[in-house]
Amino acid sequence: MPQIIFLPHADHCPEGAVVEAQPGETVLDAALRNGIDIEHACEKSCACTTCHVIVREGFGSLEESDELEDDMLDKAWGLEPHSRLSCQAQVADVDLVVEIPKYTINQVSEGH
């Protein structure tokens, strides 16, 4: 079973975290299931950028993003070449190292 290693983030996982993921599960769903409350203002519908993450290792194992996700990512704070929306990035059979950016473009946290 692949693992997702979340790098430390002051609000979401100060010590970092290692979680098990099911192949086909999204990065966001794996995080939420393990108590890492990544913001997701659009309820996982690919209509915002609050769940933006940067995949530091294992990026090549993910299916390519589609045009809708790419359009949304263009609006994300701190966009990098290995950025993905965690609600769209499905885990394959390779471990991932994921960074949750410090900021989102949201003015107010949704508090899920």
All heavy atoms as an XYZ file, in Angstrom:
852
protein
N       0.847     -1.171      0.000
C       0.000      0.000      0.000
C       0.895      1.239      0.000
O       1.807      1.346      0.800
C      -0.901     -0.022      1.234
C      -1.945      1.048      1.224
S      -3.097      1.001      2.611
C      -3.824     -0.601      2.411
N       0.651      2.177     -0.920
C       1.498      3.374     -0.969
C       1.304      4.274      0.249
O       0.251      4.257      0.877
C       1.052      4.078     -2.248
C      -0.285      3.522     -2.563
C      -0.361      2.164     -1.958
N       2.344      5.026      0.531
C       2.292      5.984      1.632
C       2.374      7.400      1.068
O       2.991      7.631      0.021
C       3.461      5.779      2.585
C       3.425      4.484      3.334
C       4.561      4.391      4.335
O       5.658      4.870      4.090
N       4.287      3.764      5.463
N       1.770      8.317      1.786
C       1.931      9.744      1.500
C       2.624     10.347      2.700
O       2.156     10.232      3.832
C       0.582     10.450      1.265
C      -0.211      9.768      0.155
C       0.827     11.923      0.934
C      -1.614     10.326     -0.028
N       3.746     10.950      2.435
C       4.514     11.634      3.480
C       4.196     13.118      3.351
O       4.508     13.741      2.330
C       6.017     11.378      3.314
C       6.290      9.871      3.389
C       6.827     12.162      4.346
C       7.621      9.462      2.802
N       3.524     13.654      4.353
C       3.212     15.085      4.373
C       4.316     15.798      5.128
O       4.609     15.467      6.283
C       1.858     15.334      5.045
C       0.693     14.906      4.212
C       0.130     13.651      4.375
C       0.165     15.749      3.245
C      -0.942     13.237      3.605
C      -0.906     15.351      2.467
C      -1.460     14.091      2.640
N       4.931     16.753      4.472
C       5.968     17.554      5.120
C       5.316     18.436      6.187
O       4.122     18.760      6.101
C       6.696     18.401      4.076
C       7.426     17.594      2.994
C       8.039     18.524      1.956
C       8.484     16.688      3.600
N       6.080     18.835      7.211
C       5.500     19.652      8.279
C       4.843     20.938      7.748
O       5.369     21.589      6.844
C       6.705     19.982      9.165
C       7.653     18.851      8.927
C       7.489     18.503      7.463
N       3.697     21.249      8.306
C       2.950     22.473      8.002
C       2.442     23.006      9.340
O       1.836     22.261     10.120
C       1.785     22.172      7.064
C       1.003     23.381      6.670
N       0.053     23.949      7.487
C       1.038     24.131      5.549
C      -0.468     24.993      6.883
N       0.113     25.130      5.701
N       2.676     24.272      9.604
C       2.374     24.855     10.922
C       0.942     24.617     11.386
O       0.708     24.370     12.569
C       2.674     26.355     10.900
N      -0.018     24.656     10.485
C      -1.420     24.515     10.883
C      -1.960     23.103     10.720
O      -2.701     22.615     11.556
C      -2.298     25.468     10.070
C      -1.967     26.922     10.328
O      -1.603     27.256     11.471
O      -2.070     27.728      9.379
N      -1.643     22.452      9.630
C      -2.284     21.184      9.286
C      -1.608     19.948      9.878
O      -2.290     18.988     10.224
C      -2.394     21.038      7.771
C      -3.210     22.122      7.151
N      -4.549     22.289      7.399
C      -2.874     23.119      6.295
C      -5.000     23.328      6.727
N      -4.000     23.850      6.055
N      -0.292     19.950      9.945
C       0.434     18.810     10.545
C       1.827     19.295     10.954
O       2.788     19.103     10.222
C       0.486     17.606      9.612
S       1.128     17.918      7.970
N       1.915     19.942     12.117
C       3.176     20.568     12.548
C       4.378     19.615     12.582
O       5.499     20.046     12.343
C       2.852     21.085     13.950
C       1.380     21.207     13.997
C       0.841     20.163     13.080
N       4.154     18.352     12.853
C       5.250     17.387     12.915
C       5.437     16.646     11.600
O       6.306     15.773     11.490
C       4.977     16.365     14.025
C       4.761     16.979     15.390
C       5.978     17.737     15.882
O       7.095     17.233     15.700
O       5.799     18.838     16.445
N       4.608     16.953     10.609
C       4.588     16.155      9.399
C       3.795     14.890      9.683
O       3.365     14.651     10.816
N       3.586     14.073      8.675
C       2.811     12.847      8.877
C       3.093     11.867      7.754
O       3.425     12.265      6.637
C       1.315     13.161      8.919
N       2.954     10.601      8.070
C       3.030      9.529      7.078
C       1.723      8.769      7.161
O       1.343      8.287      8.236
C       4.221      8.586      7.346
C       4.256      7.459      6.329
C       5.534      9.356      7.353
N       1.003      8.692      6.039
C      -0.291      8.028      6.023
C      -0.320      6.973      4.929
O       0.369      7.096      3.919
C      -1.454      9.035      5.835
C      -1.429     10.100      6.915
C      -1.434      9.671      4.462
N      -1.111      5.941      5.152
C      -1.336      4.916      4.141
C      -2.435      5.415      3.206
O      -3.387      6.062      3.640
C      -1.794      3.616      4.793
C      -0.785      3.023      5.758
C       0.339      2.288      5.060
O       0.087      1.676      4.008
O       1.476      2.326      5.574
N      -2.303      5.089      1.924
C      -3.304      5.481      0.943
C      -3.678      4.279      0.089
O      -2.837      3.410     -0.157
C      -2.785      6.608      0.066
N      -4.895      4.250     -0.332
C      -5.353      3.214     -1.252
C      -5.074      3.681     -2.680
O      -5.326      4.846     -3.001
C      -6.868      2.996     -1.097
C      -7.300      2.514      0.249
C      -6.889      1.069      0.487
O      -6.766      0.280     -0.444
N      -6.651      0.735      1.739
N      -4.568      2.824     -3.543
C      -4.443      3.226     -4.952
C      -5.800      3.686     -5.476
O      -6.827      3.059     -5.219
C      -3.977      1.939     -5.638
C      -3.246      1.193     -4.561
C      -4.046      1.476     -3.303
N      -5.812      4.821     -6.157
C      -7.049      5.407     -6.669
C      -7.673      6.426     -5.748
O      -8.525      7.209     -6.159
N      -7.252      6.443     -4.489
C      -7.745      7.431     -3.525
C      -7.062      8.764     -3.809
O      -5.895      8.810     -4.184
C      -7.411      6.945     -2.118
C      -7.882      7.829     -1.003
C      -7.594      7.246      0.372
O      -6.588      6.522      0.544
O      -8.368      7.532      1.290
N      -7.774      9.864     -3.609
C      -7.134     11.164     -3.809
C      -6.253     11.512     -2.618
O      -6.473     11.018     -1.500
C      -8.163     12.294     -4.017
O      -8.908     12.478     -2.818
C      -9.073     12.019     -5.211
N      -5.292     12.357     -2.866
C      -4.413     12.838     -1.798
C      -5.253     13.506     -0.715
O      -5.032     13.292      0.479
C      -3.338     13.796     -2.359
C      -2.562     14.474     -1.240
C      -2.397     13.052     -3.312
N      -6.254     14.285     -1.119
C      -7.110     14.965     -0.144
C      -7.874     13.974      0.722
O      -7.919     14.110      1.944
C      -8.089     15.904     -0.854
C      -9.086     16.637      0.047
C      -8.379     17.493      1.094
C     -10.034     17.484     -0.782
N      -8.471     12.968      0.113
C      -9.239     11.995      0.897
C      -8.346     11.238      1.878
O      -8.745     10.992      3.020
C      -9.980     11.021     -0.020
C     -11.195     11.658     -0.672
O     -11.725     12.660     -0.132
O     -11.627     11.157     -1.727
N      -7.143     10.877      1.450
C      -6.214     10.192      2.354
C      -5.839     11.106      3.517
O      -5.770     10.667      4.667
C      -4.973      9.743      1.600
N      -5.601     12.390      3.217
C      -5.258     13.343      4.275
C      -6.407     13.486      5.267
O      -6.210     13.371      6.483
C      -4.908     14.698      3.659
N      -7.604     13.734      4.769
C      -8.760     13.935      5.643
C      -9.032     12.705      6.499
O      -9.336     12.822      7.691
C      -9.992     14.290      4.815
C      -9.948     15.625      4.075
C     -11.163     15.770      3.167
C      -9.832     16.797      5.032
N      -8.905     11.523      5.913
C      -9.150     10.277      6.639
C      -8.165     10.104      7.796
O      -8.444      9.435      8.781
C      -9.041      9.101      5.656
C      -9.389      7.764      6.226
C      -9.473      6.676      5.161
N      -8.420      6.663      4.172
C      -7.186      6.222      4.373
N      -6.849      5.760      5.550
N      -6.301      6.234      3.401
N      -7.010     10.767      7.692
C      -5.970     10.652      8.710
C      -5.822     11.910      9.561
O      -4.795     12.116     10.208
C      -4.642     10.298      8.041
C      -4.625      8.857      7.591
O      -4.401      7.964      8.395
N      -4.894      8.622      6.305
N      -6.843     12.754      9.559
C      -6.847     13.916     10.448
C      -6.045     15.110      9.979
O      -5.798     16.028     10.748
N      -5.636     15.122      8.724
C      -4.927     16.277      8.164
C      -5.972     17.078      7.399
O      -6.393     16.698      6.309
C      -3.763     15.842      7.256
C      -2.788     14.977      8.042
C      -3.071     17.065      6.655
C      -1.734     14.299      7.182
N      -6.386     18.175      7.986
C      -7.542     18.927      7.488
C      -7.134     19.949      6.429
O      -7.164     21.157      6.670
C      -8.250     19.604      8.665
C      -9.613     20.141      8.287
O     -10.198     19.640      7.316
O     -10.083     21.064      8.974
N      -6.784     19.453      5.252
C      -6.478     20.351      4.132
C      -7.774     21.053      3.736
O      -8.820     20.418      3.607
C      -5.913     19.564      2.933
C      -4.579     18.908      3.297
C      -5.744     20.482      1.722
C      -4.010     18.012      2.213
N      -7.690     22.351      3.546
C      -8.872     23.102      3.140
C      -9.379     22.607      1.799
O      -8.594     22.227      0.930
C      -8.518     24.594      3.021
C      -9.223     25.434      4.050
C      -8.974     26.891      3.841
O      -7.940     27.359      4.312
O      -9.825     27.544      3.219
N     -10.683     22.632      1.633
C     -11.302     22.224      0.361
C     -12.659     22.918      0.243
O     -13.710     22.325      0.442
C     -11.410     20.698      0.264
C     -12.057     20.034      1.431
N     -11.444     19.907      2.657
C     -13.278     19.465      1.567
C     -12.251     19.287      3.489
N     -13.382     19.011      2.851
N     -12.603     24.181     -0.105
C     -13.787     25.037     -0.080
C     -14.867     24.619     -1.072
O     -16.045     24.867     -0.839
C     -13.388     26.489     -0.343
N     -14.505     23.956     -2.159
C     -15.504     23.597     -3.169
C     -16.011     22.175     -2.997
O     -16.676     21.640     -3.887
C     -14.955     23.799     -4.570
S     -13.698     22.587     -5.054
N     -15.690     21.555     -1.861
C     -16.132     20.188     -1.567
C     -15.672     19.189     -2.627
O     -16.428     18.340     -3.067
C     -17.634     20.131     -1.364
C     -18.107     20.871     -0.128
C     -17.504     20.339      1.166
O     -17.310     19.125      1.295
O     -17.218     21.173      2.046
N     -14.418     19.343     -3.069
C     -13.747     18.377     -3.953
C     -14.279     18.372     -5.380
O     -14.171     17.382     -6.083
C     -13.823     16.965     -3.378
C     -13.385     16.835     -1.943
C     -13.577     15.416     -1.480
C     -13.593     15.337      0.022
N     -13.922     13.985      0.481
N     -14.825     19.490     -5.838
C     -15.413     19.531     -7.182
C     -14.506     20.190     -8.227
O     -14.965     20.465     -9.334
C     -16.756     20.242     -7.144
O     -16.585     21.609     -6.808
N     -13.270     20.449     -7.883
C     -12.310     21.082     -8.801
C     -12.785     22.470     -9.234
O     -12.670     22.846    -10.387
C     -12.048     20.185    -10.017
S     -10.562     20.648    -10.957
N     -13.325     23.222     -8.268
C     -13.832     24.556     -8.566
C     -13.113     25.646     -7.780
O     -13.545     26.789     -7.784
C     -15.336     24.606     -8.295
N     -12.037     25.290     -7.077
C     -11.256     26.287     -6.344
C      -9.815     25.780     -6.240
O      -9.484     24.745     -6.808
C     -11.853     26.539     -4.953
S     -11.582     25.208     -3.758
N      -8.986     26.488     -5.510
C      -7.586     26.061     -5.368
C      -7.175     25.871     -3.911
O      -5.991     25.757     -3.614
C      -6.632     27.096     -6.003
O      -6.754     28.337     -5.298
C      -6.929     27.296     -7.472
N      -8.136     25.811     -3.000
C      -7.783     25.755     -1.588
C      -7.087     24.463     -1.195
O      -6.408     24.417     -0.173
C      -9.018     25.958     -0.685
O      -9.992     24.972     -1.000
C      -9.598     27.345     -0.876
N      -7.225     23.397     -1.982
C      -6.580     22.123     -1.647
C      -5.269     21.932     -2.409
O      -4.737     20.820     -2.472
C      -7.528     20.953     -1.885
S      -7.837     20.585     -3.620
N      -4.732     22.997     -2.962
C      -3.470     22.950     -3.711
C      -2.345     22.375     -2.859
O      -2.170     22.755     -1.701
C      -3.126     24.384     -4.156
C      -1.736     24.566     -4.649
N      -0.919     25.563     -4.160
C      -1.014     23.899     -5.568
C       0.247     25.507     -4.779
N       0.212     24.499     -5.632
N      -1.612     21.430     -3.426
C      -0.423     20.866     -2.785
C       0.695     20.796     -3.812
O       0.461     20.896     -5.020
C      -0.671     19.454     -2.195
C      -1.700     19.499     -1.075
C      -1.061     18.457     -3.270
N       1.904     20.611     -3.316
C       3.067     20.427     -4.182
C       3.605     19.026     -3.932
O       3.905     18.672     -2.788
C       4.138     21.495     -3.898
C       3.542     22.899     -4.077
C       5.348     21.283     -4.812
C       4.325     23.998     -3.417
N       3.691     18.242     -4.982
C       4.163     16.862     -4.867
C       5.673     16.874     -5.074
O       6.162     17.032     -6.189
C       3.456     15.936     -5.884
C       3.940     14.503     -5.723
C       1.943     16.024     -5.710
N       6.412     16.752     -3.975
C       7.869     16.847     -4.009
C       8.535     15.565     -4.512
O       9.608     15.610     -5.094
C       8.413     17.199     -2.623
C       7.989     18.563     -2.133
C       8.636     19.642     -2.940
N       8.262     20.970     -2.459
C       8.345     22.047     -3.197
N       8.778     21.980     -4.438
N       7.994     23.212     -2.702
N       7.910     14.416     -4.273
C       8.420     13.145     -4.783
C       7.244     12.288     -5.218
O       6.204     12.287     -4.571
C       9.224     12.402     -3.709
C      10.520     13.082     -3.340
C      11.301     12.325     -2.277
O      11.109     11.101     -2.133
O      12.091     12.981     -1.578
N       7.422     11.575     -6.319
C       6.385     10.683     -6.823
C       5.435     11.331     -7.811
O       4.466     10.716     -8.240
N       5.714     12.550     -8.218
C       4.822     13.292     -9.120
C       4.552     12.516    -10.408
O       3.420     12.488    -10.905
C       5.421     14.666     -9.437
C       4.540     15.536    -10.292
C       3.522     16.276     -9.714
C       4.726     15.621    -11.658
C       2.695     17.080    -10.486
C       3.911     16.423    -12.452
C       2.890     17.161    -11.859
N       5.570     11.877    -10.948
C       5.426     11.157    -12.213
C       4.476      9.981    -12.150
O       4.021      9.495    -13.187
N       4.154      9.507    -10.949
C       3.241      8.369    -10.818
C       1.781      8.783    -10.922
O       0.903      7.935    -11.087
C       3.470      7.660     -9.484
O       3.020      8.458     -8.402
N       1.514     10.089    -10.819
C       0.139     10.584    -10.874
C      -0.318     10.701    -12.324
O       0.482     11.006    -13.213
C       0.045     11.962    -10.211
C       0.487     12.054     -8.759
C       0.510     13.508     -8.313
C      -0.415     11.215     -7.868
N      -1.619     10.461    -12.550
C      -2.160     10.721    -13.879
C      -2.032     12.215    -14.162
O      -2.072     13.035    -13.254
C      -3.634     10.311    -13.948
C      -3.839      8.819    -13.973
C      -5.293      8.458    -14.234
O      -6.063      9.299    -14.752
O      -5.643      7.323    -13.905
N      -1.905     12.548    -15.436
C      -1.783     13.959    -15.791
C      -3.052     14.711    -15.406
O      -4.148     14.156    -15.432
C      -1.538     14.102    -17.295
C      -0.141     13.685    -17.704
C       0.161     14.073    -19.132
O      -0.312     15.141    -19.589
O       0.878     13.306    -19.786
N      -2.861     15.966    -15.050
C      -4.008     16.814    -14.731
C      -4.782     17.109    -16.013
O      -4.213     17.136    -17.106
C      -3.542     18.108    -14.069
O      -2.609     18.773    -14.899
N      -6.088     17.343    -15.862
C      -6.884     17.698    -17.032
C      -6.940     19.220    -17.176
O      -6.404     19.966    -16.353
C      -8.279     17.067    -16.973
C      -9.126     17.547    -15.802
O      -8.817     18.602    -15.210
O     -10.105     16.865    -15.481
N      -7.587     19.666    -18.215
C      -7.629     21.095    -18.524
C      -8.305     21.907    -17.426
O      -7.858     23.003    -17.091
C      -8.353     21.300    -19.858
C      -8.266     22.717    -20.378
C      -8.863     22.856    -21.770
O      -8.884     21.880    -22.534
O      -9.314     23.978    -22.070
N      -9.363     21.365    -16.844
C     -10.065     22.075    -15.768
C      -9.151     22.271    -14.560
O      -9.064     23.371    -14.003
C     -11.336     21.319    -15.362
C     -12.137     21.915    -14.204
C     -12.588     23.340    -14.524
C     -13.328     21.036    -13.889
N      -8.450     21.218    -14.167
C      -7.530     21.341    -13.036
C      -6.413     22.334    -13.355
O      -6.053     23.166    -12.516
C      -6.941     19.986    -12.667
C      -6.012     20.068    -11.458
C      -5.390     18.742    -11.065
O      -5.716     17.706    -11.673
O      -4.568     18.757    -10.128
N      -5.875     22.265    -14.563
C      -4.814     23.200    -14.958
C      -5.298     24.645    -14.890
O      -4.571     25.528    -14.430
C      -4.309     22.890    -16.365
C      -3.533     21.593    -16.445
O      -3.066     21.090    -15.396
O      -3.391     21.065    -17.566
N      -6.525     24.882    -15.339
C      -7.086     26.236    -15.285
C      -7.216     26.713    -13.848
O      -6.927     27.873    -13.537
C      -8.452     26.293    -15.966
C      -8.357     26.194    -17.478
O      -7.242     26.336    -18.029
O      -9.402     25.948    -18.116
N      -7.645     25.831    -12.948
C      -7.764     26.204    -11.542
C      -6.387     26.444    -10.928
O      -6.190     27.402    -10.180
C      -8.523     25.133    -10.751
C      -9.987     24.977    -11.115
S     -10.975     26.489    -11.170
C     -10.655     27.242     -9.613
N      -5.435     25.561    -11.246
C      -4.096     25.710    -10.677
C      -3.453     27.039    -11.051
O      -2.665     27.585    -10.279
C      -3.197     24.553    -11.122
C      -3.370     23.260    -10.354
C      -2.637     22.131    -11.044
C      -2.903     23.407     -8.911
N      -3.790     27.565    -12.228
C      -3.243     28.860    -12.636
C      -3.578     29.960    -11.638
O      -2.912     30.995    -11.593
C      -3.755     29.263    -14.021
C      -3.070     28.496    -15.137
O      -1.991     27.914    -14.898
O      -3.623     28.474    -16.256
N      -4.595     29.749    -10.806
C      -5.025     30.746     -9.828
C      -4.452     30.495     -8.436
O      -4.687     31.271     -7.522
C      -6.551     30.751     -9.748
C      -7.224     31.035    -11.068
C      -8.711     30.828    -10.974
C      -9.327     30.948    -12.363
N     -10.739     30.618    -12.365
N      -3.728     29.397     -8.264
C      -3.241     29.004     -6.938
C      -2.082     29.880     -6.478
O      -1.251     30.302     -7.270
C      -2.802     27.535     -6.946
N      -2.017     30.091     -5.166
C      -0.894     30.804     -4.566
C       0.310     29.875     -4.559
O       0.213     28.719     -4.178
C      -1.239     31.214     -3.132
C      -0.155     31.999     -2.481
C      -0.008     33.349     -2.499
C       0.958     31.484     -1.743
N       1.122     33.708     -1.817
C       1.734     32.582     -1.344
C       1.376     30.214     -1.391
C       2.908     32.458     -0.600
C       2.538     30.072     -0.663
C       3.281     31.183     -0.278
N       1.463     30.364     -4.993
C       2.705     29.600     -4.920
C       2.782     28.446     -5.898
O       3.421     27.430     -5.616
N       2.159     28.578     -7.053
C       2.150     27.526     -8.054
C       3.570     27.114     -8.441
O       4.444     27.966     -8.625
C       1.396     28.013     -9.295
C       1.221     27.016    -10.429
C       0.307     25.877     -9.989
C       0.652     27.721    -11.654
N       3.808     25.813     -8.529
C       5.092     25.250     -8.937
C       4.856     24.199    -10.011
O       3.726     23.740    -10.180
C       5.812     24.634     -7.729
C       6.230     25.656     -6.703
C       7.178     25.083     -5.660
O       7.710     23.968     -5.860
O       7.376     25.762     -4.644
N       5.899     23.772    -10.716
C       5.706     22.765    -11.768
C       5.084     21.454    -11.282
O       4.414     20.768    -12.041
C       7.123     22.524    -12.295
C       7.850     23.792    -12.010
C       7.268     24.295    -10.707
N       5.266     21.110    -10.005
C       4.713     19.868     -9.477
C       3.509     20.118     -8.573
O       3.224     19.325     -7.672
C       5.794     19.068     -8.748
C       6.814     18.529     -9.687
N       8.121     18.371     -9.345
C       6.730     18.118    -10.975
C       8.798     17.894    -10.367
N       7.965     17.736    -11.376
N       2.786     21.213     -8.831
C       1.567     21.524     -8.092
C       0.409     20.690     -8.622
O       0.313     20.419     -9.813
C       1.210     23.001     -8.248
O       2.095     23.817     -7.535
N      -0.468     20.297     -7.701
C      -1.704     19.606     -8.056
C      -2.792     20.029     -7.075
O      -2.503     20.489     -5.969
C      -1.538     18.081     -7.949
C      -0.658     17.440     -8.996
C      -1.192     17.570    -10.415
N      -2.516     16.993    -10.626
C      -2.753     15.758    -11.056
N      -1.735     14.949    -11.316
N      -3.987     15.332    -11.223
N      -4.029     19.866     -7.487
C      -5.137     19.990     -6.556
C      -5.269     18.637     -5.888
O      -5.416     17.612     -6.561
C      -6.433     20.367     -7.278
C      -6.436     21.720     -7.977
C      -7.788     21.967     -8.641
C      -6.096     22.842     -7.007
N      -5.205     18.613     -4.566
C      -5.205     17.326     -3.869
C      -6.532     16.591     -4.024
O      -6.589     15.371     -3.869
C      -4.853     17.505     -2.396
O      -5.802     18.293     -1.718
N      -7.596     17.293     -4.383
C      -8.886     16.633     -4.605
C      -8.925     15.905     -5.943
O      -9.828     15.108     -6.183
C     -10.038     17.630     -4.514
S     -10.143     18.809     -5.880
N      -7.958     16.166     -6.801
C      -7.931     15.557     -8.133
C      -6.786     14.562     -8.308
O      -6.847     13.691     -9.172
C      -7.818     16.645     -9.207
C      -8.950     17.652     -9.189
C     -10.294     17.010     -9.423
O     -10.507     16.345    -10.429
N     -11.212     17.179     -8.478
N      -5.733     14.691     -7.515
C      -4.543     13.841     -7.649
C      -4.790     12.495     -6.999
O      -4.895     12.390     -5.776
C      -3.337     14.534     -7.013
N      -4.886     11.459     -7.817
C      -5.149     10.113     -7.310
C      -3.836      9.355     -7.125
O      -2.992      9.326     -8.026
C      -6.061      9.349     -8.261
C      -7.448      9.932     -8.318
C      -8.360      9.125     -9.222
O      -7.916      8.376    -10.071
N      -9.651      9.298     -9.023
N      -3.707      8.744     -5.976
C      -2.520      7.972     -5.631
C      -2.445      6.739     -6.529
O      -3.465      6.075     -6.759
C      -2.572      7.563     -4.144
C      -1.388      6.711     -3.772
C      -2.675      8.800     -3.259
N      -1.253      6.433     -7.007
C      -1.031      5.212     -7.788
C      -0.441      4.173     -6.840
O      -0.937      3.985     -5.740
C      -0.125      5.500     -8.975
N       0.634      3.535     -7.241
C       1.272      2.522     -6.390
C       2.656      2.957     -5.938
O       3.492      2.142     -5.587
C       1.334      1.177     -7.115
C       2.076      1.270     -8.441
O       2.456      2.396     -8.842
O       2.288      0.225     -9.073
N       2.892      4.258     -5.956
C       4.189      4.832     -5.599
C       3.996      5.766     -4.402
O       3.006      6.499     -4.328
C       4.773      5.621     -6.799
C       6.035      6.359     -6.424
C       5.015      4.681     -7.977
N       4.947      5.737     -3.467
C       4.899      6.661     -2.337
C       5.034      8.097     -2.838
O       5.732      8.363     -3.830
C       6.026      6.359     -1.346
C       5.854      5.029     -0.641
O       4.763      4.432     -0.731
O       6.819      4.594      0.012
N       4.390      9.014     -2.130
C       4.446     10.433     -2.461
C       4.989     11.223     -1.281
O       4.758     10.854     -0.131
C       3.045     10.968     -2.779
C       2.271     10.323     -3.918
C       0.864     10.921     -3.986
C       2.991     10.502     -5.234
N       5.685     12.302     -1.580
C       6.057     13.299     -0.576
C       5.335     14.575     -0.984
O       5.491     15.060     -2.112
C       7.583     13.525     -0.515
C       7.915     14.649      0.458
C       8.297     12.241     -0.132
N       4.514     15.099     -0.069
C       3.622     16.201     -0.387
C       3.864     17.362      0.571
O       3.994     17.171      1.779
C       2.149     15.727     -0.296
C       1.194     16.897     -0.444
C       1.870     14.670     -1.342
N       3.894     18.557     -0.005
C       3.982     19.791      0.778
C       2.674     20.551      0.647
O       2.174     20.746     -0.467
C       5.134     20.654      0.278
C       5.273     21.967      1.016
C       6.419     22.822      0.488
O       7.240     22.342     -0.302
O       6.467     24.001      0.872
N       2.123     20.959      1.771
C       0.936     21.805      1.779
C       1.436     23.252      1.835
O       2.143     23.623      2.774
C       0.039     21.506      2.995
C      -0.358     20.026      3.019
C      -1.190     22.408      2.987
C      -0.983     19.579      4.333
N       1.117     24.067      0.827
C       1.607     25.451      0.838
C       1.157     26.217      2.075
O       0.121     25.916      2.674
C       0.993     26.051     -0.430
C       0.739     24.878     -1.311
C       0.352     23.766     -0.373
N       1.931     27.209      2.420
C       1.651     28.006      3.614
C       0.360     28.805      3.475
O      -0.355     29.016      4.449
C       2.828     28.951      3.869
C       2.709     29.742      5.141
C       3.958     30.535      5.416
C       3.842     31.293      6.728
N       5.054     32.036      7.026
N       0.052     29.249      2.272
C      -1.115     30.109      2.066
C      -2.024     29.541      0.986
O      -1.596     28.773      0.142
C      -0.681     31.517      1.618
C       0.225     32.215      2.580
C       1.569     32.391      2.286
C      -0.265     32.693      3.784
C       2.409     33.040      3.177
C       0.570     33.344      4.680
C       1.909     33.521      4.363
O       2.734     34.146      5.247
N      -3.294     29.959      1.030
C      -4.217     29.736     -0.079
C      -4.715     31.114     -0.503
O      -4.438     32.115      0.167
C      -5.436     28.870      0.330
O      -6.298     29.634      1.161
C      -4.999     27.607      1.033
N      -5.477     31.153     -1.581
C      -6.017     32.443     -2.015
C      -7.285     32.809     -1.253
O      -7.814     33.890     -1.433
C      -6.279     32.476     -3.538
C      -7.322     31.452     -3.951
C      -4.994     32.293     -4.314
C      -7.809     31.613     -5.380
N      -7.768     31.913     -0.399
C      -8.958     32.205      0.402
C      -8.662     33.312      1.411
O      -7.635     33.295      2.065
C      -9.430     30.970      1.169
C     -10.484     30.212      0.414
O     -10.655     30.400     -0.772
N     -11.168     29.338      1.121
N      -9.597     34.203      1.588
C      -9.478     35.249      2.592
C      -9.784     34.705      3.979
O      -9.247     35.132      4.971
C     -10.436     36.398      2.277
C     -10.216     37.021      0.926
C      -9.492     38.327      1.002
O      -9.498     38.973      2.031
N      -8.886     38.731     -0.080
N     -10.691     33.720      4.031
C     -11.145     33.155      5.291
C     -11.142     31.648      5.164
O     -11.561     31.109      4.149
C     -12.582     33.643      5.619
C     -13.081     33.028      6.907
C     -12.630     35.163      5.698
N     -10.710     30.959      6.203
C     -10.721     29.504      6.199
C     -12.147     28.999      6.297
O     -12.969     29.551      7.013
C      -9.910     28.971      7.388
O     -10.002     27.578      7.448
N     -12.428     27.921      5.581
C     -13.767     27.346      5.578
C     -14.050     26.567      6.862
O     -15.182     26.318      7.198
C     -13.944     26.426      4.372
C     -13.810     27.162      3.046
C     -14.916     28.178      2.816
O     -16.071     27.896      3.171
O     -14.619     29.254      2.308
N     -13.002     26.099      7.545
C     -13.163     25.417      8.813
C     -13.921     24.103      8.732
O     -14.820     23.852      9.504
N     -13.558     23.244      7.801
C     -14.224     21.931      7.647
C     -14.008     21.078      8.856
O     -13.047     20.852      9.389
C     -13.726     21.225      6.396
C     -14.240     21.849      5.145
N     -15.467     21.546      4.630
C     -13.692     22.771      4.334
C     -15.653     22.253      3.539
N     -14.588     23.002      3.333
